[in-house]
Amino acid sequence: MFKEIFKYKKIKKTKKRLLEKKWDYDIMELLWDSPIKTKFEENNTCYSLVYRPKLRRRERSIILIPGLRSSVFYEKGMARIFAKSGFDAYIYILPYHLKRTPSGYKNGELYLSSKLELSGDAFFQSITEVMALADITPGREKGLFGISLGGILTHILMGIDDRFTGGVTVSAGGNINRILWTGLLGWVVKREVKRRGATEKDYRETLKKFDDFLRDIRKGNWREPDYPWFLIDPLTYAHLNHPRNVLMFNGLFDPIIPLKSIFELKNDIGTHFFVLLPAGHFSILLFCFYIFLSSIDFFIKWDRAVRK
């Protein structure tokens, strides 16, 4: 069922321009037409920053997926480290972010907002665009590195697409219902659904329906979800992610991703590569050097395993 849901069109034509030449890697900008057309013209062009190594090139690629409203500052630092280590690094730019931001709006404002239907479409757009980008990146097996929203998308992609066999996530979790109802970031969405009549009782019933949905699909009984957002929840695909290598970094004091959501996802994918840091959602980036070094070590080991 999910393969039909996340069908995508292959990229037919790209434009590439050189941004900067380093002695050990080049930085380029890659552009292509989004297969999903929205009413915002700026959002209909996809682009990615490409860091291509010149030395010890591994012929293996890692796609980096930023967080909500990110300026990709940390992703650029990570991409440089990947390129210096021989990996082709692609920083995918999310819908409604940076150059894809429609005139009159702020960076990422439309991705998660009170316009619930628009936000749902943005999730699907992100997933299918990353799958299409993977077609034109080096290597049969791909790596993913995602922060926050990018981490949630990473977990979904690793469940639905067998090409993604190694992934690192920072500040990500599962159970979108819980994240949006009890997490700090979801207050805009929570306010909107309350305005439409939702109550605490409805939230508890939704959690139960989601548990029933997960129980069914894990038995192989794919069915229509009670609510469409069940299809963009990492827990929906966690049982398909067991063969994959996933390294999770999370903050113990994260006000946006509740601890219960973190451990629900960690336990469901069965990963043993899990680090809980004494940090919040954003302050976890104070540990960026530790995260960067651990991530590159993880991907080098993944690359060696792939080559065997």
Secondary structure, DSSP 8 states (H G I E B T S, - for coil): -HHHHT-------EEEEEEEE-SSEEEEEEEEE-SS--S-GGGGEEEEEEEEESSS--S-EEEEE--TT--SHHHHHHHHHHHHTT-EEEEE--TTSGGG--TTS-TTTTTSSS-HHHHHHHHHHHHHHHHHHHHTSSSSSEEEEEETHHHHHHHHHHHH-TTEEEEEEES--S-HHHHHHHSGGGHHHHHHHHHTT--HHHHHHHHHHHHHHHHHHHTT-----SSGGGGG-HHHHGGG-TTSEEEEEEETT-SSS-HHHHHHHHHHHT-SEEEEES--TTGGGGGHHHHHHHHHHHHHHHHHHHH-
